[in-house]
Structures are given as structure tokens and as C-alpha cells.
Amino acid sequence: MRLTGLGVRWEDGSGGDFIFICSSYQLTGRFRLFGNIGFCDLKPTFKNTTVMVFEADGLVVPGIYSLNNSISAVSANSHTFNYIQPMNSIDLSVGIGMRL
């Protein structure tokens, strides 16, 4: 068994980085083993994301009247920001090829 090919590819994109390593081994005259491994480091940015939080101190249940069933004033808060979500992945594939 001998190494017949090796390749490395690196991409630096605006959304993340990618690196892939590919190799192949000659098993016999007709069969070859292939292997690929890759790593993706993605960091997409979500712009102008708005989060709204509503808050109340009590709970209103229709049809049930008690002092515990009262509600205070409802307050709302909102915040807008840019959010970066890291999404990393590893890709591994192995295969066997046969020459006809």
C-alpha cells in the first residue's frame, strides 16, 4: 500500500474558514482507497436582531376571581444588536474505488 496522492485546500471566506485534506492509497492494481477530512469554522452574523421581553408579576385566569389572580402592570423591554453564531463542523469520508 502506498500513498498516491495528497491534497490540502484552505479557503478564507467572509463567513468562516475551511480546510480540507484529501488522500488516496493504491491497494492493488485495480483498487484504491480514498479519504477526505475537512473542518469548517463558520461564524455567520445576524444583523439588527431585536429581542423583546414582556414581564408581569401576576397571572390572570379567566373565570377565577381571587386576590391571587390579580395582575400588575405589564412591562416590555426590547434590545437590538448584531449576533454572531459559531457553527463548527468536521467532515470525514472514506471510500474504495475500483478501476474497470
HELIX and SHEET records of a PDB file:
HELIX    1   1 LEU A   67  ASN A   69  5                                   3    
SHEET    1   A 4 ARG A   2  ASP A  12  0                                        
SHEET    2   A 4 GLY A  16  GLN A  26 -1                                        
SHEET    3   A 4 PHE A  31  LEU A  42 -1                                        
SHEET    4   A 4 MET A  87  MET A  98 -1                                        
SHEET    1   B 2 THR A  45  GLU A  55  0                                        
SHEET    2   B 2 SER A  75  ILE A  84 -1                                        
END                                                                             
